C-alpha cells in the first residue's frame, strides 16, 4: 500500500518526468527538422 504522504511526491515526480520527456521530444523534433532543412 502507498502512504498518503507519498502521493504528493509521486505526483510531482511524474510531472517532472513527463516534462523532461516532453522537452526531449521537442528537442529531437527540432534537431530532425534542422537536419532535414540542411
C-alpha positions, 0 to 999 in steps of 0.5 A: 500500500502507498502512504498518503504522504507519498502521493504528493511526491509521486505526483510531482515526480511524474510531472517532472518526468513527463516534462523532461520527456516532453522537452526531449521530444521537442528537442529531437523534433527540432534537431530532425527538422534542422537536419532535414532543412540542411 
